[in-house]
């Protein structure tokens, strides 16, 4: 049996087993149309903020958890925006 035939068979069996709105979710997820793009951007922004706030290379438990307190507002914002750009570039 070809690989594509196996995939079609699996999808058919999943579709038959769906109840209520599950079928729509399954088809949208397979088509890549779940409309969760906004949520992905929020996660990337939150991850960039966490990376900017947490100082790297610390012993455990860390002495400082919020690096923004040690930086000026402008330099922290620049660091955060740079990390956000790096994460978005790596993700896309």
Backbone torsions as a table, in degrees:
resi	resn	phi	psi	omega
1	UNK	NA	134.3	-179.1
2	UNK	-70.4	157.9	179.7
3	UNK	-60.3	-42.6	-179.4
4	UNK	-64.8	-38.8	178.5
5	UNK	-63.2	-39.8	177.8
6	UNK	-63.1	-42.5	179.6
7	UNK	-63.7	-44.9	179.5
8	UNK	-61.0	-42.1	179.5
9	UNK	-62.9	-42.9	178.6
10	UNK	-63.0	-45.4	-179.4
11	UNK	-62.8	-41.7	178.1
12	UNK	-61.0	-43.5	-179.3
13	UNK	-66.9	-37.4	176.5
14	UNK	-65.8	-41.7	-178.9
15	UNK	-63.3	-41.7	179.0
16	UNK	-64.9	-34.3	-177.8
17	UNK	-80.0	-8.9	-177.5
18	UNK	-67.5	147.1	175.6
19	UNK	-125.4	146.4	176.5
20	UNK	51.7	-122.8	-175.2
21	UNK	-83.0	0.0	-178.5
22	UNK	-61.9	-35.2	-179.4
23	UNK	-62.8	-43.7	178.8
24	UNK	-63.5	-43.0	178.5
25	UNK	-61.8	-42.7	179.8
26	UNK	-61.4	-48.1	-178.9
27	UNK	-64.8	-42.9	179.2
28	UNK	-65.0	-38.7	179.8
29	UNK	-67.9	-38.3	178.0
30	UNK	-69.2	-32.3	179.5
31	UNK	-84.9	-9.7	-179.7
32	UNK	75.2	29.7	-177.5
33	UNK	-121.6	52.9	-179.8
34	UNK	-87.9	-9.6	-179.5
35	UNK	57.6	49.4	176.4
36	UNK	-111.8	16.2	-178.7
37	UNK	-59.0	-37.6	-179.9
38	UNK	-65.1	-39.9	178.9
39	UNK	-65.3	-37.3	178.8
40	UNK	-62.4	-41.7	179.3
41	UNK	-64.1	-38.9	178.7
42	UNK	-63.7	-40.6	179.2
43	UNK	-65.4	-41.9	179.1
44	UNK	-64.5	-40.5	178.2
45	UNK	-64.8	-42.6	179.1
46	UNK	-64.7	-39.3	178.0
47	UNK	-65.7	-40.7	177.6
48	UNK	-63.5	-41.2	178.7
49	UNK	-64.6	-42.1	178.2
50	UNK	-62.7	-40.6	178.4
51	UNK	-66.7	-38.5	-179.3
52	UNK	-70.2	-35.2	-176.5
53	UNK	-80.1	-29.3	-175.2
54	UNK	-91.9	117.9	178.4
55	UNK	-65.2	139.0	-179.5
56	UNK	-78.2	161.6	171.6
57	UNK	54.7	56.9	177.2
58	UNK	-110.3	157.5	173.0
59	UNK	-77.1	162.8	178.9
60	UNK	-103.9	134.0	-6.6
61	UNK	-74.2	146.7	-177.3
62	UNK	-67.9	144.5	178.4
63	UNK	-77.0	-34.4	-178.4
64	UNK	-125.7	124.5	179.5
65	UNK	-103.5	-14.0	-176.3
66	UNK	-127.6	94.3	-177.9
67	UNK	-67.5	-19.2	-179.1
68	UNK	-64.1	-24.6	178.1
69	UNK	-70.3	-22.6	-177.5
70	UNK	-94.0	-5.0	-175.2
71	UNK	-119.6	159.5	172.9
72	UNK	-71.6	159.8	-178.8
73	UNK	-59.8	-42.2	-178.8
74	UNK	-67.4	-42.8	-178.9
75	UNK	-69.5	-35.7	176.8
76	UNK	-66.2	-42.0	178.9
77	UNK	-61.9	-41.5	178.8
78	UNK	-64.1	-42.2	178.2
79	UNK	-62.9	-44.4	179.5
80	UNK	-62.1	-46.1	-179.9
81	UNK	-65.0	-37.1	177.6
82	UNK	-64.8	-45.1	178.7
83	UNK	-65.7	-37.3	177.4
84	UNK	-62.8	-41.3	178.4
85	UNK	-64.8	-42.3	178.6
86	UNK	-61.3	-45.6	-179.7
87	UNK	-65.0	-43.0	179.3
88	UNK	-63.9	-40.3	179.5
89	UNK	-65.1	-42.6	180.0
90	UNK	-68.8	-36.7	-177.3
91	UNK	-71.9	-41.3	-177.0
92	UNK	-87.2	NA	NA
